[in-house]
Amino acid sequence: MTRRYDAIVVGAGFGGMGAAIELKRLGLHDLLILEREDDLGGTWHVNRYPGLAVDIPSPTYSYSFEPNPHWSRLFAPGEELKRYAEHVAKKYGLRPLMRFGVTVTGARWQDDHWQVAAGGETFTARYLVTATGFLSMPRTPDIAGIESFRGEVVHTAAWKPVDLTGKRAGIIGTGATAVQLIPELARAASALTVFQRTPIWVSPKPDHPIPPRVRQLFTRLPFAQRAVRWLGNTILELMMISGVVHYKQLRVANRLAERWCRAHLHRQVRDPDLRRKLTPDYSFGCKRPTFSNDYFRTFTKPHVRLETSAVERIDEGGLVTAAGRTEIDVLVLATGFDLWDTNFPAFEVIGRDGKDLGKWWRHNRFQAYEGMTVPGFPNYLSLNSPYSYSGLSYFTTIECQMTHMRRLFTAMRSRGSTVFEVTQKANDEFLKRMRTKVTQNTVFSLGHCATAHSYYFNHHGEATLLRPTSTTSAHRAAARFPLSHYDFLV
């Protein structure tokens, strides 16, 4: 007979591990975690480009229940996040539950369980949790002639060692990844051309090594690190979130953030023409901002050039824009991820009565109750859903979702049930509330976002990725949502 797991979790990044930890706490120990990559860690396993680091303070970018007192810097480098993921998996007994190199191709609700097709096999489980990440499928730009380029081509999400000594490099993209990578490329290449479509808001990065004595203090007195985490969360909430989701009420916060970033740019770039090209023409928060102390300064170096004309085509030896042709030896693609086409969901999910989640989302708006559950899909938790992302730190979202799971499963058990499903009414009311908040309060509707080219917006022009509330509100909702919003079945 086919083995039936308590739950299948798709994805072995921090989201999937957080879900598995919560399920184990709830007494579900027969778990299977399926991961398409060859190891755990999600984005911190896949991304290995030079300069990779967390772009918010490390004490904030970690589980609150599993603080790491050993961060070497306030903004830890990528390899430390990978080690932290390995530590979490070991401490909470998750690695034995994981199967790597397995790509899930579909899932279907059948009577009272889920059937999951992956790697030529079919797995069954009572509960299905998808934690496939927002930023998981690299996007290759649709530029004529890119396949004809004879030099090396490397995408930031599929990085391979490249020797740039004495070579001319070109990079397409100026998002958060590129902000980290461009200074590193400039240090190695003999010439670097940056092809920019959309400039990015960049704030000074208060990064510095964490002295050993401070790390020792964090080890002996965990509450000291929790205090640092609280402070970091508060600053990020005020600086990066309040002026975005509460733009109508706190427009001054948004303007202060813009001025802070403009002042940073002005200090590092004296050339007014270059400064103009690097200044966004959209409101702060329409696109994810980031931190850096050397990004702007890199463009002042004599061997670095900023090209703002659109790339028209690529030939055997370079890139052609309206401004002319640029010969390069190495092409770096910092073009982000294919977010809306290949996610939501990341594979076919068929619920009750043959309901196709991907088609339903696209025909009826992207939506999920509290960013987690969908009517017509029993015993299904989608961690990377519309309106799920709360705050700048993904761990804020993860822990809200863990709290939601705890309340949901506890209520289900107290009723002697084994099946849960959010009601259509609760889902519709939540969607209406979120859409109203986006429309009436946020920078996405009230600011100037048309030129941001932000992945926050879906094909319909709706900003459905971020939850338009404070993180405090998100945590409160996760802990107190009405249990009547779910149907519980035996």
Legacy VTK file of the C-alpha trace (Angstrom):
# vtk DataFile Version 3.0
C-alpha trace
ASCII
DATASET POLYDATA
POINTS 490 float
0.000 0.000 0.000
1.136 3.551 -0.686
2.528 5.252 2.368
0.438 8.191 3.495
2.367 10.998 5.167
0.899 13.332 7.719
2.001 16.223 5.516
4.094 16.984 2.482
6.023 20.251 2.417
7.292 21.439 -0.960
10.424 23.531 -0.555
13.355 23.263 1.863
14.065 26.952 2.300
13.350 28.896 5.452
9.611 28.932 4.737
9.367 25.176 4.316
11.541 24.535 7.346
9.458 26.892 9.475
6.291 25.075 8.417
7.846 21.690 9.178
8.969 22.874 12.609
5.437 24.026 13.411
3.879 20.804 12.136
6.222 18.787 14.349
5.280 20.943 17.322
1.650 20.136 16.538
2.395 16.421 16.682
2.661 15.671 12.958
5.972 13.837 12.691
5.546 11.725 9.571
6.559 14.506 7.220
8.123 14.584 3.770
9.936 17.681 2.514
10.486 17.710 -1.246
13.146 20.012 -2.714
14.113 20.338 -6.383
17.631 21.599 -5.596
20.438 19.361 -4.323
20.462 20.803 -0.806
18.445 22.884 1.634
18.483 26.642 2.101
16.360 27.916 -0.762
17.669 31.203 -2.104
20.703 30.976 0.186
21.698 27.725 -1.466
20.955 28.714 -5.050
22.456 32.211 -5.007
26.247 32.302 -4.753
27.244 35.435 -6.635
30.061 37.677 -5.293
28.857 40.164 -2.710
25.820 38.081 -1.719
24.548 39.183 1.672
21.304 39.721 3.493
19.971 43.201 2.746
18.388 43.827 6.134
19.999 43.412 9.584
20.789 39.776 10.358
19.121 39.688 13.818
15.896 40.601 11.996
16.466 38.101 9.197
16.238 34.949 11.333
13.692 33.012 13.352
12.843 34.807 16.586
12.709 31.445 18.362
16.146 30.455 17.049
18.417 33.502 17.342
21.921 33.192 15.985
24.481 34.937 18.207
27.302 34.188 15.770
26.641 36.591 12.881
29.973 38.120 11.862
28.394 41.326 10.570
25.200 43.278 11.023
24.378 42.368 7.405
25.633 38.790 7.245
27.170 37.378 4.048
25.302 34.673 2.169
27.417 31.748 3.328
26.456 32.511 6.928
22.759 32.353 6.040
23.406 28.976 4.424
25.143 27.749 7.602
22.266 29.078 9.686
19.812 27.086 7.551
21.896 23.958 8.068
21.983 24.597 11.819
18.193 24.955 11.972
17.654 21.774 9.965
19.984 19.817 12.247
18.634 21.157 15.532
15.000 20.533 14.621
15.574 17.162 12.962
14.499 18.249 9.496
17.220 16.905 7.209
16.110 13.244 7.531
12.687 14.347 6.294
14.077 15.929 3.122
14.420 14.473 -0.357
16.552 16.528 -2.741
16.610 16.725 -6.509
12.874 16.073 -6.670
10.739 18.425 -8.757
7.049 18.467 -7.963
4.953 18.618 -11.122
1.439 18.516 -9.723
-0.852 17.906 -6.768
-4.481 16.777 -6.636
-7.019 16.542 -3.809
-8.517 13.056 -3.789
-11.340 12.276 -1.336
-9.566 13.072 1.961
-5.897 13.437 1.010
-3.463 14.995 -1.422
-1.689 13.101 -4.190
1.578 14.743 -5.163
3.413 13.870 -8.376
7.169 14.365 -8.164
10.227 12.813 -9.761
8.209 10.072 -11.467
6.575 9.029 -8.190
3.272 9.747 -6.506
3.231 10.627 -2.810
0.143 10.946 -0.647
-0.447 13.027 2.471
-3.322 14.355 4.520
-1.958 17.910 4.342
-0.045 19.780 1.655
2.124 22.838 2.286
3.780 24.706 -0.580
6.794 26.856 0.278
8.267 27.269 -3.170
9.390 30.855 -2.708
8.611 34.010 -4.615
12.046 34.333 -6.180
12.846 30.864 -7.435
12.703 30.839 -11.252
15.422 32.966 -12.931
14.157 35.189 -15.717
16.146 35.469 -18.921
15.441 38.720 -20.762
13.662 38.461 -24.081
16.273 40.291 -26.137
16.826 39.525 -29.795
20.092 37.755 -30.527
21.004 36.784 -26.974
21.625 33.208 -28.083
24.205 34.433 -30.620
26.527 36.001 -28.043
29.855 34.145 -28.128
31.200 35.300 -24.795
30.318 33.939 -21.383
26.780 34.443 -20.093
25.925 33.971 -16.418
22.732 34.609 -14.467
23.032 35.724 -10.862
20.734 32.892 -9.744
22.864 30.285 -11.529
26.268 31.729 -10.739
29.434 30.070 -11.909
33.001 31.288 -11.306
34.012 33.787 -13.966
37.526 35.172 -14.367
37.061 38.839 -15.260
40.726 39.760 -15.211
41.433 41.938 -18.238
37.900 41.416 -19.560
35.070 43.742 -20.495
31.899 42.923 -18.615
28.323 44.019 -19.085
25.493 43.559 -16.628
21.792 43.925 -17.358
19.698 44.911 -14.364
19.964 47.232 -11.364
17.746 45.574 -8.761
18.702 44.569 -5.235
20.907 41.710 -6.449
22.772 43.934 -8.885
23.360 46.522 -6.161
25.405 43.903 -4.304
27.113 42.466 -7.372
28.078 45.538 -9.415
30.794 46.786 -7.002
32.317 43.293 -7.030
32.336 43.144 -10.841
33.944 46.575 -11.011
36.805 45.398 -8.792
37.629 42.546 -11.158
36.799 43.646 -14.713
38.943 45.933 -16.840
35.745 47.650 -18.031
32.175 47.391 -16.813
29.017 48.652 -18.491
25.816 48.637 -16.476
22.631 48.517 -18.551
19.898 50.097 -16.450
16.190 50.103 -17.197
14.983 51.302 -13.802
17.081 52.998 -11.102
16.634 51.852 -7.512
16.243 53.660 -4.202
19.368 52.927 -2.161
19.914 53.842 1.478
23.217 53.927 3.376
24.063 50.518 4.805
24.936 50.657 8.514
27.010 47.516 8.157
29.923 46.711 10.411
31.581 43.670 11.981
29.979 42.435 15.189
32.799 42.330 17.785
33.462 38.954 19.479
32.528 40.412 22.869
29.091 41.368 21.528
28.604 37.875 20.131
29.562 36.449 23.512
27.018 38.755 25.120
24.321 37.506 22.746
25.239 33.918 23.603
25.054 34.474 27.361
22.108 36.873 27.336
19.712 36.015 24.485
17.340 38.796 25.526
20.025 41.308 24.473
19.861 40.003 20.908
16.072 39.981 21.049
16.237 43.665 21.971
18.442 44.324 18.925
15.968 42.395 16.784
13.070 44.460 18.115
14.963 47.677 17.418
15.800 46.558 13.884
12.203 45.582 13.209
10.969 48.915 14.532
13.351 50.950 12.388
12.511 48.958 9.265
8.799 49.268 9.977
9.060 53.035 10.336
11.450 53.633 7.463
10.473 51.057 4.878
6.916 49.962 5.660
4.956 52.793 7.249
5.453 55.158 4.337
4.500 52.394 1.902
1.411 50.628 3.276
0.264 53.725 5.186
1.256 56.177 2.474
-1.962 58.178 2.769
-1.557 58.749 6.509
2.259 58.881 6.638
3.237 60.474 3.359
5.848 62.448 5.253
7.622 59.185 6.149
7.780 58.301 2.460
9.225 61.698 1.586
11.791 61.474 4.372
12.908 58.074 3.058
13.296 59.554 -0.434
15.305 62.489 0.897
17.499 60.131 2.904
18.307 58.135 -0.227
18.795 61.256 -2.361
21.234 62.666 0.190
23.169 59.393 0.120
23.367 59.566 -3.688
24.433 63.221 -3.601
27.270 62.481 -1.175
28.683 59.743 -3.366
28.041 61.101 -6.871
28.979 64.702 -7.667
28.298 64.577 -11.403
24.750 65.984 -11.763
24.055 64.143 -15.024
25.095 60.789 -13.569
23.167 61.542 -10.415
20.044 62.264 -12.462
20.317 58.906 -14.227
20.639 57.101 -10.897
17.635 58.844 -9.338
14.314 56.966 -9.544
11.333 58.836 -10.962
8.860 56.694 -9.022
7.792 56.931 -5.392
9.820 55.280 -2.677
8.467 51.784 -1.990
6.904 51.092 -5.396
9.851 48.782 -5.924
11.839 47.073 -3.197
14.542 49.496 -1.935
17.888 48.308 -0.658
21.053 49.249 1.234
24.594 49.812 -0.011
27.613 51.941 0.816
29.531 51.396 -2.423
26.954 50.968 -5.202
26.685 54.633 -6.199
30.392 55.245 -5.718
31.171 52.467 -8.194
29.741 54.524 -11.063
32.281 57.274 -10.449
35.174 54.985 -11.360
36.730 55.650 -14.782
36.277 52.109 -16.089
32.569 51.890 -15.145
29.859 53.239 -17.428
26.108 53.532 -16.913
23.974 52.962 -19.995
20.304 53.933 -19.705
19.234 53.385 -23.308
17.211 50.210 -23.771
19.030 47.182 -25.135
17.715 46.613 -28.657
19.605 43.455 -29.529
22.647 41.362 -28.723
25.105 40.146 -31.327
28.147 37.899 -31.266
30.348 40.368 -29.466
28.222 42.873 -27.618
25.017 44.755 -26.923
23.359 47.340 -29.131
21.303 50.243 -27.802
20.025 53.464 -29.349
23.216 55.091 -28.060
25.476 52.672 -29.931
27.201 49.310 -29.585
29.125 48.102 -26.538
31.611 45.268 -26.982
31.896 42.908 -24.016
33.473 39.584 -23.186
31.179 38.547 -20.330
27.453 39.183 -19.995
25.920 39.048 -16.508
22.147 38.803 -16.201
20.792 40.352 -13.020
17.318 40.261 -14.493
15.512 38.844 -11.507
12.955 36.094 -11.439
9.933 35.017 -13.427
7.555 35.693 -10.579
3.986 35.756 -11.870
4.248 33.344 -14.812
5.936 30.451 -13.025
4.644 30.907 -9.477
1.161 31.231 -8.016
1.343 28.268 -7.958
4.740 26.863 -8.922
3.088 23.672 -10.202
-0.426 22.524 -11.030
-2.646 22.278 -7.946
-6.095 20.732 -8.404
-8.518 21.038 -5.512
-12.058 19.934 -4.819
-14.221 19.215 -7.892
-11.270 19.670 -10.248
-10.694 23.329 -9.342
-7.389 24.477 -10.871
-5.661 26.938 -8.551
-3.534 28.643 -11.196
-6.448 29.170 -13.559
-8.778 30.254 -10.757
-6.283 32.856 -9.523
-5.834 34.277 -12.988
-9.564 34.390 -13.736
-10.729 35.602 -10.326
-7.826 37.743 -9.067
-4.856 36.573 -7.039
-6.105 35.954 -3.521
-5.674 33.793 -0.423
-7.271 34.119 2.994
-4.692 35.652 5.336
-2.186 34.868 2.592
-2.412 31.131 3.323
-5.577 29.233 2.372
-7.955 29.151 -0.589
-11.610 28.016 -0.750
-11.987 24.792 -2.671
-8.580 23.528 -1.582
-8.984 21.537 1.656
-5.984 20.818 3.872
-3.829 23.058 1.700
-1.510 25.784 2.969
0.199 28.016 0.421
2.925 29.978 2.173
3.871 32.053 -0.854
0.497 33.436 -1.768
-1.095 36.763 -2.640
-1.161 39.172 0.324
1.128 36.924 2.362
4.336 38.930 2.468
4.415 41.058 5.619
7.266 43.449 6.345
10.738 43.518 4.838
12.009 40.378 6.577
10.652 37.149 5.165
10.887 35.723 8.682
8.117 38.074 9.749
5.906 36.385 7.187
7.062 32.884 8.100
6.322 33.326 11.786
2.906 34.867 11.114
2.098 31.808 9.040
3.386 29.455 11.730
1.069 31.196 14.211
-1.856 30.810 11.803
-1.086 27.105 11.420
-0.957 26.659 15.185
-4.367 28.243 15.720
-5.907 26.404 12.774
-4.656 22.904 13.619
-5.375 23.294 17.325
-8.973 24.262 16.551
-9.326 21.409 14.081
-8.153 18.853 16.628
-10.365 20.216 19.390
-13.316 19.546 17.091
-12.197 16.018 16.282
-11.736 17.015 12.640
-9.100 16.033 10.120
-10.077 18.351 7.251
-10.150 22.148 7.145
-11.243 24.503 4.394
-11.606 28.260 4.470
-15.093 29.465 3.648
-15.800 31.395 0.490
-17.364 34.185 2.519
-14.299 34.633 4.729
-12.032 34.611 1.699
-14.152 37.178 -0.136
-14.296 39.493 2.874
-10.534 39.272 3.338
-9.904 40.007 -0.333
-12.242 42.995 -0.230
-10.490 44.348 2.872
-7.017 43.942 1.355
-8.013 45.515 -1.956
-9.603 48.442 -0.140
-6.455 49.025 1.891
-4.254 48.855 -1.197
-6.484 51.280 -3.062
-7.091 53.773 -0.279
-3.841 53.758 1.694
-0.753 52.432 -0.071
1.895 53.973 -2.260
1.014 51.398 -4.918
-2.231 53.229 -5.660
-1.632 56.750 -4.367
2.023 57.185 -5.291
3.764 57.313 -8.657
4.561 53.697 -9.514
4.009 53.521 -13.279
7.722 53.532 -14.127
8.896 51.276 -11.293
8.646 47.976 -13.233
8.177 46.303 -9.869
7.589 42.607 -9.330
5.098 43.629 -6.648
2.540 44.114 -9.436
0.895 41.222 -11.276
-0.265 41.086 -14.889
-3.437 42.966 -13.976
-1.476 45.844 -12.497
-2.513 44.962 -8.946
-0.031 44.962 -6.069
-1.126 41.670 -4.550
2.193 40.401 -3.248
2.530 42.496 -0.091
0.043 42.509 2.756
-1.094 46.156 3.072
-1.014 46.226 6.876
1.558 46.708 9.595
3.478 43.670 10.821
1.810 44.084 14.206
-1.587 43.811 12.550
-0.455 40.740 10.609
0.701 38.974 13.781
-2.545 39.865 15.549
-4.630 38.497 12.702
-2.642 35.251 12.641
-3.291 34.696 16.335
-6.918 35.828 16.473
-8.661 35.158 13.157
-12.249 33.909 13.733
-12.383 30.125 13.725
-15.791 30.441 12.070
-13.895 31.414 8.924
-13.090 27.724 8.450
-15.217 24.665 7.900
-13.948 21.678 9.888
-14.881 18.208 8.605
-14.261 14.699 9.869
LINES 1 491
490 0 1 2 3 4 5 6 7 8 9 10 11 12 13 14 15 16 17 18 19 20 21 22 23 24 25 26 27 28 29 30 31 32 33 34 35 36 37 38 39 40 41 42 43 44 45 46 47 48 49 50 51 52 53 54 55 56 57 58 59 60 61 62 63 64 65 66 67 68 69 70 71 72 73 74 75 76 77 78 79 80 81 82 83 84 85 86 87 88 89 90 91 92 93 94 95 96 97 98 99 100 101 102 103 104 105 106 107 108 109 110 111 112 113 114 115 116 117 118 119 120 121 122 123 124 125 126 127 128 129 130 131 132 133 134 135 136 137 138 139 140 141 142 143 144 145 146 147 148 149 150 151 152 153 154 155 156 157 158 159 160 161 162 163 164 165 166 167 168 169 170 171 172 173 174 175 176 177 178 179 180 181 182 183 184 185 186 187 188 189 190 191 192 193 194 195 196 197 198 199 200 201 202 203 204 205 206 207 208 209 210 211 212 213 214 215 216 217 218 219 220 221 222 223 224 225 226 227 228 229 230 231 232 233 234 235 236 237 238 239 240 241 242 243 244 245 246 247 248 249 250 251 252 253 254 255 256 257 258 259 260 261 262 263 264 265 266 267 268 269 270 271 272 273 274 275 276 277 278 279 280 281 282 283 284 285 286 287 288 289 290 291 292 293 294 295 296 297 298 299 300 301 302 303 304 305 306 307 308 309 310 311 312 313 314 315 316 317 318 319 320 321 322 323 324 325 326 327 328 329 330 331 332 333 334 335 336 337 338 339 340 341 342 343 344 345 346 347 348 349 350 351 352 353 354 355 356 357 358 359 360 361 362 363 364 365 366 367 368 369 370 371 372 373 374 375 376 377 378 379 380 381 382 383 384 385 386 387 388 389 390 391 392 393 394 395 396 397 398 399 400 401 402 403 404 405 406 407 408 409 410 411 412 413 414 415 416 417 418 419 420 421 422 423 424 425 426 427 428 429 430 431 432 433 434 435 436 437 438 439 440 441 442 443 444 445 446 447 448 449 450 451 452 453 454 455 456 457 458 459 460 461 462 463 464 465 466 467 468 469 470 471 472 473 474 475 476 477 478 479 480 481 482 483 484 485 486 487 488 489
